[in-house]
Structure formats: C-alpha cells, structure tokens
C-alpha cells in the first residue's frame, strides 16, 4: 500500500508480476479502407516501376532511347497520388479537425524544408514527418508526406518532373513510421530510439530513391558512373552505387544525422504534444443527435 498524494488515503500498489495496462490507443485521423489500399497499391507498383525501370528494362529494349522523355511520362504519377489522397479523404470521412491538423503539419513541414536549402543535409522536416506518421498512423502519414512535399515545392519554386517522385518517396517515408510495430511495454525512450533508428535508415532510403529517379538522365555526361542503357544489371548497379557515393553520400548522411539528433532531443515532447492533440480532437468519435428529454 502507498499513500496517495495530498493525504487522500492509501492506494493499492500492483502486485509484482501484474501486467501493466496498455496506454489508450491514439485515434487515427485517416483510415486506409479497401478502396484506399487498392489505390495505394497501384500507385506503389507504378512508383516502383518509375524509380527502378533502369534495372527492370533489358539492355536490348527500346526504353533506353527515351531516357530524356521519361521524367515527363512518369510525372503522370501525380494524378495517381492525388487519387490516393482523394480516396483516403473520401472513404475515411475526414473531418474538419483532421483537415486542420493536416494543414498545420504540412505547413510546418513545408516551412522547415527551406531552412537547410543549400546546406549539406540539414533538413529538419524529416523528423517531423517521422513523428507525425508514428502518432497519426500510416494513412494520415501517406497523405501528409504527399501534401507537405507539394506545399514545399510551391513554396520554394521546386515544381518540375521530379516533384511526383519526391511526393511518393516522402509518402512512403512517413507511412513507414506509422507501420512500425508498437512494443506493448516499451518505455518512452525506447520508442524514441526506434524512431531515431528508422529515421536514420529512411533518410538514406529517401536519398537513394531520389538518386534512382535522377540518375538515368545524366547519360549525356558520358561519365563512368552514368546509366548505360546497353549494359546489364550488374554493371549498372555498380555505376549507380558509385554515383550515390560520389554525389549524395554526404548529403544523405547529414540528413540522417539531423533526423536522429532532432528525434532524440525533441521527439519525446513532440510525441506527447501530438498524442494530446489527437486525443482532444477525437477523430474517431461518432457524432450522434438525441431527441429532447420529456
């Protein structure tokens, strides 16, 4: 028995070995229903083909002769991405509270992105995406990643054929944080360390994906690290690894380290704030109308 604060009498202390009560589940602002999942699977399949076509097309195919046209062809991904967002919003019945939170987080992420523009890997928006996806779930995370990249492109003037690739990659990045397994009894610091480790790896994965999107279009440079449409997969894979090491390793490492540092230092407070906001918003609460009592 232990005495309760304020002298209000003893309170019962759980016996050793008694399982702890799992904390209340955080409400989900966006659910991925059957239609959303189907559209997301379609977008992801097309996205994988758009990112990895240099390793999927055989050397004797005619795809290599259209490397300069591919960015504009794959820019059609933007239409599919918008369809995913529309399907998620329509099927989940996204309310005004969720729309407001989506707008606030997307605007914050878009404002954070230009802070490190031109500086090696200082991109603080990534840690915000990780924590938001973790708290609000994969559906909200995918929508948030897409909207944030679209808003930041408008803010920085970075609109071009690369924007759909950035939107899809950031959607995957943020959605993955929401898909991380939740340890039943893990203390808060363990969760933050898991998120920091995920952010470190996902920052490199994002950079690698964007390298893969732009690498085939430097063929005119006739470099020994450029994509060779007439070479096989092993030779092009070696060229791609050399390209990543030579052009973006420092930037990706900086992004990953900044994400880890911000997650470990600001993560606990931001996680508590986001969870408190989502509980108060009560996204999943159903509105009912009762008649007057007589």
HELIX and SHEET records of a PDB file:
HELIX    1   1 UNK A   34  UNK A   56  1                                  23    
HELIX    2   2 UNK A   63  UNK A   66  5                                   4    
HELIX    3   3 UNK A   70  UNK A   74  1                                   5    
HELIX    4   4 UNK A   77  UNK A   92  1                                  16    
HELIX    5   5 UNK A   96  UNK A  113  1                                  18    
HELIX    6   6 UNK A  114  UNK A  116  5                                   3    
HELIX    7   7 UNK A  125  UNK A  156  1                                  32    
HELIX    8   8 UNK A  163  UNK A  178  1                                  16    
HELIX    9   9 UNK A  188  UNK A  215  1                                  28    
HELIX   10  10 UNK A  216  UNK A  221  5                                   6    
HELIX   11  11 UNK A  233  UNK A  247  1                                  15    
HELIX   12  12 UNK A  249  UNK A  281  1                                  33    
SHEET    1   A 2 UNK A   2  UNK A   3  0                                        
SHEET    2   A 2 UNK A  10  UNK A  11 -1                                        
END                                                                             
